[in-house]
Amino acid sequence: MNKGELMKTIYTADELKNIDPSLPLGWDVNFRDDDQPNSYWYVMNYNDNCFGCLEDMRLIADYLNINIEEK
């Protein structure tokens, strides 16, 4: 599943209008123990504010009880 398909699985069509799959320059998404940052799971969500919020789609899917396979 590519990032766009994953986003469509997790967010509604209206929410997707304000979701940016690319991350701002300089943002390090290496929050996990592995050495390689993986931007596949992260999006900028501009639905709640104009500055955006970095979201881990795994956490949103878990909250919504959506089963996704980690790659």
ABEGO torsion letter per residue (X at the ends): XBAAAAAAAABBAAAAAABBABBBBGBBABABABABBBAAABBBBAAABAAEBBBBAAAAAAAAGBBBBBX
